[in-house]
Amino acid sequence: MSWIKEGELSLWERFCANIIKAGPMPKHIAFIMDGNRRYAKKCQVERQEGHSQGFNKLAETLRWCLNLGILEVTVYAFSIENFKRSKSEVDGLMDLARQKFTRLMEEQEKLQKHGVCIRVLGDLHLLPLDLQELIAQAVQATRNYNKCFLNVCFAYTSRHEISNAVREMAWGVEQGLLDPSYSTNLSTSYRPGILLCIEDTLMSTKIHISCLPGAQILVRETNINQDYTCEHKIIMVISVIKALVGGTTRISSKRYGPGKEGFPQGNE
């Protein structure tokens, strides 16, 4: 399936979209692509088919976001932790990524039409070389588009990013580029020859995902908060597996962050 699903919305979809757009709209939504294996198990299909169907659903979701005027979407596609899965499943996921990034390069006219900038974040050197090259081509081809943005987090975990950031800052102190004792709260924050002091703002600059405006909503299928960058977001926990095989969909939400007890729970 195409990354950007073309075609008009159905009458029912347009009706729903108009109702949604009548209220406040987030500028940036993030999705954790979770539950593909559970979906495959429920539907009694191969895991690879579950992952493929997950991408198809992502394409539909991106279409919805485009029609609703949500101009930035972040997709947590593949965690570094996923490398711990069986070799056959990891190889299948890498093959799926190859297919989809190859398809992406074949759809440059669509990307240009909608002005979609593709950004891929993570430790890409952990990926096969040919996949790295495909990703680089996609990023390079869309780098100047700025109407809407699709951020794909690949080979990514917050824990790994924080570890890398700490190592980089330790190296900066060792080289005399960072001052571990200085605070930017002082009016004389920067001294000659010193690049930055060590504090939270510097930590943010060392994390790949920090270059992105914070997503207002994070959507995932399971109720586990594992992501360091989720602070101050509304977390939408969606029980969709049962809905896909004939049940109902349950959505609950919670606002995570300092001083936030929670967000009202959704209805059945």
C-alpha positions in Angstrom: 0.0 0.0 0.0 1.0 3.6 -0.7 2.4 5.7 2.2 -0.2 8.4 1.2 -3.5 6.9 0.4 -5.2 9.0 -2.3 -8.9 9.4 -3.0 -11.9 11.2 -1.6 -13.2 10.5 1.9 -16.5 8.7 2.0 -19.6 10.6 3.1 -19.4 9.1 6.6 -15.7 9.9 6.8 -16.3 13.5 5.7 -19.1 13.9 8.3 -16.8 12.6 11.1 -13.9 14.8 9.9 -16.1 17.9 9.9 -17.3 17.2 13.5 -13.7 16.7 14.7 -12.4 19.8 12.9 -15.1 21.9 14.7 -13.1 21.6 17.9 -9.4 22.4 18.8 -7.0 20.3 16.7 -3.5 19.1 17.7 -0.7 20.2 15.5 1.4 17.1 16.2 0.4 13.5 17.0 2.7 10.6 17.7 1.8 6.9 17.2 3.5 3.9 18.7 3.1 1.0 16.3 2.2 -1.5 18.9 0.0 -4.6 18.7 0.7 -6.0 15.3 1.7 -9.4 16.7 -1.4 -9.5 18.9 -3.5 -8.7 15.9 -1.9 -11.5 13.9 -2.5 -13.9 16.7 -6.2 -12.9 17.1 -6.7 -13.2 13.3 -4.7 -16.4 13.1 -2.3 -15.0 10.4 1.5 -14.9 10.3 3.3 -12.3 12.3 4.7 -10.8 9.1 1.2 -10.3 7.8 0.3 -8.6 11.0 3.2 -6.1 10.6 2.2 -5.5 6.9 -1.4 -4.8 8.0 -0.1 -2.5 10.6 1.6 -0.4 7.9 -1.6 -0.3 5.8 -3.4 1.0 8.9 -0.7 3.6 9.3 -1.2 4.8 5.7 -5.0 5.2 6.4 -4.1 7.1 9.6 -1.8 9.4 7.8 -4.5 10.1 5.3 -6.9 11.0 8.1 -4.3 13.3 9.7 -3.7 15.1 6.3 -7.4 15.6 5.9 -7.8 16.9 9.4 -5.0 19.4 9.0 -2.7 17.7 11.4 0.6 18.8 9.9 3.1 16.7 11.9 3.0 13.0 12.7 5.6 11.0 14.6 5.7 7.2 14.2 7.6 5.0 16.7 8.2 2.2 14.2 11.0 0.0 15.4 12.6 0.1 18.8 16.2 -1.1 19.5 14.5 -3.6 21.8 12.9 -5.1 18.8 16.2 -6.5 17.7 15.9 -9.0 20.5 13.0 -10.7 18.6 13.7 -13.9 16.6 16.0 -13.5 13.6 13.2 -14.4 11.2 10.9 -11.7 12.5 13.6 -9.0 12.5 14.6 -10.0 9.0 11.0 -9.8 8.0 10.6 -6.3 9.5 13.8 -5.1 7.7 12.4 -6.5 4.4 9.1 -4.7 5.0 11.0 -1.5 5.7 13.0 -2.0 2.4 9.7 -2.4 0.5 8.1 0.6 2.0 11.0 3.0 1.6 11.5 1.8 -2.0 7.8 2.5 -2.6 8.3 5.9 -1.0 10.9 6.8 -3.5 8.5 5.8 -6.3 5.9 8.2 -4.9 7.9 11.4 -5.0 5.2 13.2 -7.0 2.7 12.6 -4.2 5.2 13.7 -1.6 5.9 16.9 -3.6 2.2 17.5 -4.1 1.5 17.4 -0.4 4.8 18.9 0.6 5.7 16.0 2.9 9.1 16.1 4.6 10.3 12.7 5.8 12.6 12.6 8.8 14.0 9.4 10.2 15.5 9.4 13.7 17.4 6.8 15.6 20.7 4.9 15.5 20.5 4.1 11.8 23.9 2.5 11.8 22.3 -0.5 13.5 20.3 -1.1 10.3 21.5 -3.1 7.2 23.5 -0.9 4.9 21.1 -1.1 2.0 18.3 0.0 4.2 20.4 2.9 5.5 20.9 4.0 1.9 17.2 3.9 1.1 16.4 5.9 4.2 19.0 8.5 3.3 17.6 8.8 -0.2 14.1 9.4 1.2 15.2 12.0 3.7 17.4 13.8 1.0 14.6 13.8 -1.6 12.1 15.4 0.8 14.3 17.7 2.8 13.0 20.9 1.3 9.3 20.2 1.7 7.7 22.0 4.6 3.9 21.7 4.4 3.7 18.7 6.6 6.2 16.4 8.4 6.4 12.6 9.0 9.0 11.7 11.6 9.8 8.0 11.7 11.6 6.7 14.8 13.6 3.7 13.7 16.2 1.8 15.9 15.3 4.1 18.7 14.8 3.9 22.5 14.9 6.8 24.9 17.2 4.9 27.3 19.7 4.5 24.5 19.5 8.1 23.5 20.0 9.3 27.1 23.1 7.0 27.4 24.5 8.4 24.2 23.8 12.0 25.3 25.6 11.5 28.7 28.6 9.9 26.9 28.8 12.9 24.5 28.6 15.4 27.3 31.3 13.6 29.3 33.5 13.8 26.2 32.7 17.5 26.0 33.8 18.1 29.6 36.9 16.1 28.9 37.8 18.2 25.9 37.1 21.5 27.8 34.0 22.3 25.6 31.5 22.0 28.5 31.7 23.5 32.0 30.1 21.0 34.5 29.9 23.7 37.2 28.4 26.6 35.4 24.6 27.3 35.3 22.7 29.1 32.6 20.6 30.6 35.3 23.3 33.1 35.8 23.5 36.2 33.7 27.1 35.3 32.8 26.1 31.9 31.5 28.7 31.6 28.7 32.4 32.1 29.2 35.0 32.5 26.5 35.9 29.1 25.1 33.0 27.3 26.7 30.3 26.0 24.4 27.5 25.2 26.9 27.0 24.2 30.5 25.5 20.8 31.5 21.8 21.0 32.3 18.5 19.7 31.0 18.5 22.0 28.0 21.8 20.6 26.8 20.6 17.1 27.4 17.6 17.9 25.1 19.9 19.1 22.3 21.7 15.7 22.4 18.6 13.7 21.9 17.6 13.1 18.3 13.9 13.5 18.9 14.4 16.8 20.7 14.6 18.7 17.4 10.9 18.0 16.9 8.1 20.1 18.5 6.5 18.1 21.2 3.5 16.0 20.2 0.3 17.0 22.0 -1.1 13.4 21.8 0.7 10.1 21.9 -1.4 7.1 20.8 -0.6 3.5 21.6 -2.4 0.2 21.9 -1.1 -0.9 25.3 -1.1 1.0 28.6 2.6 1.1 29.3 4.4 4.4 29.5 8.0 3.6 28.4 8.9 6.8 26.6 11.1 9.5 28.1 9.8 12.1 25.7 6.1 11.6 26.8 6.2 14.2 29.5 3.4 16.8 29.2 1.6 14.8 26.5 -1.8 13.3 26.5 -1.5 9.6 26.3 -4.3 7.9 24.4 -4.5 4.2 25.2 -6.6 2.4 22.5 -7.9 -1.1 22.8 -8.2 -1.8 19.1 -7.5 -5.5 18.8 -11.0 -6.6 19.9 -12.5 -4.0 17.6 -10.6 -5.3 14.6 -12.1 -8.8 15.1 -15.6 -7.7 15.8 -15.8 -6.1 19.3 -15.9 -2.6 20.5 -13.1 0.0 20.7 -12.2 1.4 24.1 -10.2 4.6 24.4 -8.8 6.0 27.7 -6.4 8.9 28.1 -4.1 10.3 30.7 -2.0 13.4 30.8 1.5 12.7 32.1 3.7 15.3 33.5 4.6 17.2 36.7 1.6 18.0 38.8 -0.8 16.2 36.4 -3.0 13.6 38.1 -4.7 12.5 35.0 -7.1 13.2 32.2 -10.7 12.1 32.3 -11.2 8.5 31.3 -12.9 7.8 28.0 -16.2 5.9 27.6 -16.7 2.4 26.3 
